[in-house]
Amino acid sequence: MNDAPVSSLPGLGPVTEGWLAEAGIRTVQELRAIGPVEAYRRIKFMMPRQVNLNALYALEAALRGCHWLDLPQDVKAALQREAKTINEAMRGGASSRCVIG
């Protein structure tokens, strides 16, 4: 299953599959290797207005083999913190994401 396309995961539709493909993530193995948070960061950076927290929930749930509504509350809370950090870094510009000098 690891070399299967991400579309084989439950709960990921063609839109999310397209976003992942644009980010260079085409297989389950590639998604597992970088993890749902990094995958979310990449697609959020490419399409900041289209990608929201539900995409992160869906990525996590797909890798767990469940629906995003069934994620444990503590997992959702951790994902919310990750998404907030990513969103704040994007709003802050390059200076908040990089150390220069």
N, C-alpha and C positions, 0 to 999 in steps of 0.2 A: 504493500500500500504506500510505502514511502516515496516511490517514484511516480505515484499516481498524480494526476493534475489536482490542483486545489479545488476545482469544481466537484471533485468526488467527496469532499468533506460536507457533512450535514450543515445546512443553514447558510452556506455561502452561495449567493446567486451570481448571475452573469455580470452584474455591475461591479461587485466586489472582486470577482475574478479578473475583470478587466483592469481595475485599479492595481491589483497585485501584479498582473502581467506587466503593466507599465513601470512598476517598481522593480521588475526583474525577478519576481517571485512567481514561479509557475507550478511548482510541485509541492506536495505535502512535506517532503524532506526539506526543501528550501525554507518553507514556512516554519517548520519545527526548529531548524538550525538557527534562524534569526530570532524566532519567538514572536508572539503576537504584538508585544509593545513596540518592538523595532519595526515590524511590518506596518503597524498603525502610524508610527512616526514618519515613515517614508511616504505613505500615501497621503497623510495629512499635510505634509510639506508640499506635495505636488498639487493637491486639490483642497486647500484649506477650508473652503466654504461648503464643499459637498460632503466631506468626511466628518463624521461626528462620533461621539462616544459609543453609539450603538455599533459602529464598525469594529471598535476595539472589543466590545463584548462578544460580537459575532466571531471574531478571529479566535479569541480565547475559548469560547464554547465549541467551535468547530474542532479545535485540536483536542478538546476533552470528549467530543462525541455527544454533545448535548445541545439543547436549545439555550440561547443566551438568557432567557427568562429563568432558567433552572440553575444558573450559576449561583453558588453560595454568596450570601451577602458580604462576607469578608473579602471574597475575591472581587466582587463588584467595587467595594470600597477601595481596594488596592489599585484596581484599574482606573478608577476615578482620579486617584492621586497621580498616577502616571500620566493620564491624559491632561490633567491640570498643569503638570510640570512642562509637558510638551507644548501646550497652548501658550503658557507664559513665556517660554523660550522663543516661540515664533513671534509673539507680539513685541518682545524685547529687542528683536533684531540680532544681527550677527554678534554684537558685542556680548550678549548674554549667553551665546552658545559657544563662543571661542575665547581662548586666552591668547592674546596677541602680545608678542614681545617677550 
